[in-house]
Amino acid sequence: MARLIHKYSNRRLYDTHSGRAITLVELAGIALKGEDVRVEHRSTHEDITTVTLLHALVERLKRHPDDAVAARIANRLFAVLTETSEAVPCETAELEKARVGIA
């Protein structure tokens, strides 16, 4: 079963497993360790896992630019998006600029 994280309207994240508030960087660390997580908006119960994990990955890369695992995941994500034109909502050049900015 996935580790449940609640996201509140004030943008705080609450880890129901550990029973405490966590940061986006901590969430990224949990996911990068291979733990299955599910992020839900607390009041609507909407699944916001993908968006929140992507945000967490970006925050981790900002704070830990030498994190090779996070960098590889980000680079692979952009590579997959540029290979699949149907899944790309913006131009490849814009994706490349974003990738270079993160890496």
Contacts in CASP RR format, 6 or more apart in sequence:
PFRMAT RR
TARGET T0000
AUTHOR 0000-0000-0000
METHOD contacts of the structure
MODEL  1
MARLIHKYSNRRLYDTHSGRAITLVELAGIALKGEDVRVEHRSTHEDITT
VTLLHALVERLKRHPDDAVAARIANRLFAVLTETSEAVPCETAELEKARV
GIA
1 36 0 8 1.000
2 36 0 8 1.000
2 37 0 8 1.000
2 38 0 8 1.000
3 15 0 8 1.000
3 16 0 8 1.000
3 17 0 8 1.000
3 30 0 8 1.000
3 35 0 8 1.000
3 36 0 8 1.000
3 37 0 8 1.000
3 38 0 8 1.000
4 15 0 8 1.000
4 16 0 8 1.000
4 17 0 8 1.000
4 37 0 8 1.000
4 38 0 8 1.000
4 40 0 8 1.000
5 13 0 8 1.000
5 14 0 8 1.000
5 15 0 8 1.000
5 16 0 8 1.000
5 22 0 8 1.000
5 27 0 8 1.000
5 37 0 8 1.000
5 38 0 8 1.000
5 39 0 8 1.000
5 40 0 8 1.000
5 52 0 8 1.000
6 13 0 8 1.000
6 14 0 8 1.000
6 16 0 8 1.000
6 39 0 8 1.000
6 40 0 8 1.000
6 41 0 8 1.000
6 42 0 8 1.000
7 13 0 8 1.000
7 14 0 8 1.000
7 39 0 8 1.000
7 40 0 8 1.000
7 41 0 8 1.000
7 42 0 8 1.000
7 48 0 8 1.000
7 52 0 8 1.000
8 14 0 8 1.000
8 42 0 8 1.000
8 43 0 8 1.000
9 42 0 8 1.000
9 43 0 8 1.000
12 21 0 8 1.000
13 21 0 8 1.000
13 22 0 8 1.000
13 23 0 8 1.000
13 24 0 8 1.000
13 27 0 8 1.000
13 39 0 8 1.000
13 52 0 8 1.000
14 20 0 8 1.000
14 21 0 8 1.000
14 22 0 8 1.000
14 42 0 8 1.000
15 21 0 8 1.000
15 22 0 8 1.000
15 26 0 8 1.000
15 30 0 8 1.000
22 30 0 8 1.000
23 59 0 8 1.000
24 52 0 8 1.000
24 55 0 8 1.000
24 56 0 8 1.000
24 59 0 8 1.000
24 60 0 8 1.000
25 56 0 8 1.000
25 59 0 8 1.000
25 60 0 8 1.000
25 63 0 8 1.000
25 64 0 8 1.000
27 37 0 8 1.000
27 39 0 8 1.000
27 52 0 8 1.000
27 53 0 8 1.000
27 56 0 8 1.000
28 53 0 8 1.000
28 56 0 8 1.000
28 57 0 8 1.000
28 59 0 8 1.000
28 60 0 8 1.000
28 70 0 8 1.000
29 56 0 8 1.000
29 60 0 8 1.000
30 37 0 8 1.000
31 37 0 8 1.000
31 53 0 8 1.000
31 56 0 8 1.000
31 57 0 8 1.000
32 60 0 8 1.000
32 69 0 8 1.000
32 70 0 8 1.000
32 73 0 8 1.000
37 49 0 8 1.000
37 53 0 8 1.000
38 47 0 8 1.000
38 49 0 8 1.000
39 47 0 8 1.000
39 48 0 8 1.000
39 49 0 8 1.000
39 52 0 8 1.000
39 53 0 8 1.000
40 46 0 8 1.000
40 47 0 8 1.000
40 48 0 8 1.000
40 49 0 8 1.000
41 48 0 8 1.000
57 70 0 8 1.000
57 73 0 8 1.000
57 74 0 8 1.000
58 74 0 8 1.000
58 102 0 8 1.000
60 67 0 8 1.000
60 70 0 8 1.000
61 67 0 8 1.000
61 70 0 8 1.000
61 71 0 8 1.000
61 74 0 8 1.000
61 102 0 8 1.000
61 103 0 8 1.000
64 70 0 8 1.000
65 71 0 8 1.000
71 102 0 8 1.000
71 103 0 8 1.000
74 99 0 8 1.000
74 102 0 8 1.000
74 103 0 8 1.000
75 99 0 8 1.000
75 103 0 8 1.000
78 95 0 8 1.000
78 96 0 8 1.000
78 98 0 8 1.000
78 99 0 8 1.000
80 87 0 8 1.000
81 87 0 8 1.000
81 88 0 8 1.000
81 95 0 8 1.000
82 88 0 8 1.000
82 92 0 8 1.000
82 95 0 8 1.000
82 96 0 8 1.000
88 95 0 8 1.000
END
